[in-house]
Structures are given as structure tokens and as C-alpha cells.
Amino acid sequence: MKILIENLEFETILGILPHERIKTQKIRVNCTIEYPYSSNHFINYADVATHIETNMHEKQFELIEEAIDFLSTSLKSEFSLIQTLTLSIRKPDILPNCTVGVEQLYRF
């Protein structure tokens, strides 16, 4: 089974530049989770989305790479059924003419 969370958007502190440490900016997260679904064992996508947003707010990462690595570890810890996880974190407003971000595939 695959869970898809697309364009989870919120504002938080993320970045190393002085203005990024003071003012929140828009972040967009995409997440694909593969796991062995059964009616007795499933992953609630709302819980996953809340987990991502809560951790991003609490940690206020400097590097986007640190954020994605932390989220992969914390998601696997919280949702042990995860077998494969693809995460992307994008900063749509940091540059005037494009969206930038990182994406990583994790196999557990």
C-alpha cells in the first residue's frame, strides 16, 4: 500500500541565512510511504502530516538536508510499518524565479 501526502504546506523557520532564522517562510512537503497494509495494521495519513508539520515547527532546522534526514528517522520510529519512504521538502518562495528543495528515498 502507498500513502501519498502531496503539497503539505505551512510556514516555519528553515534556513541558515539571518533573515531565515527570524521570519517564517513557506515550506512544501511531499511524502510517499509504502507499507504492508492490513485492516488491523494501517498508517493514518493525518497522523503522518501532523508529525511532519509539528517536528518542522519544533526543530527549526538550519539545513534542509538536516530536516529531511531527521524526518525520515522520526517517521520510521513513529510508524514502524514503513518499508519505503520518499520525502521532499521545498522552499517555493526563497528564490524569485524557481522553487528549490531536496528529495530523498529511504528503504528500511
C-alpha positions, 0 to 999 in steps of 0.5 A: 500500500502507498500513502501519498501526502502531496503539497503539505504546506505551512510556514516555519523557520528553515534556513541558515541565512539571518533573515531565515532564522527570524521570519517564517517562510513557506515550506512544501512537503511531499511524502510517499510511504509504502507499507504492508497494509492490513485492516488491523495494521494501517498508517493514518495519513493525518497522523503522518502530516501532523508529525511532519508539520509539528517536528518542522515547527519544533526543530527549526532546522538550519539545513534542509538536508538536516530536516529531511534526514531527521524526518525520515528517522522520526517517521520510521520510529513513529510508524514502524510499518514503513518499508519505503519512504520518499520525502521532499521538502521545498522552499517555493518562495526563497528564490524569485524565479524557481522553487528549490528543495531536496528529495530523498528515498529511504528503504528500511 
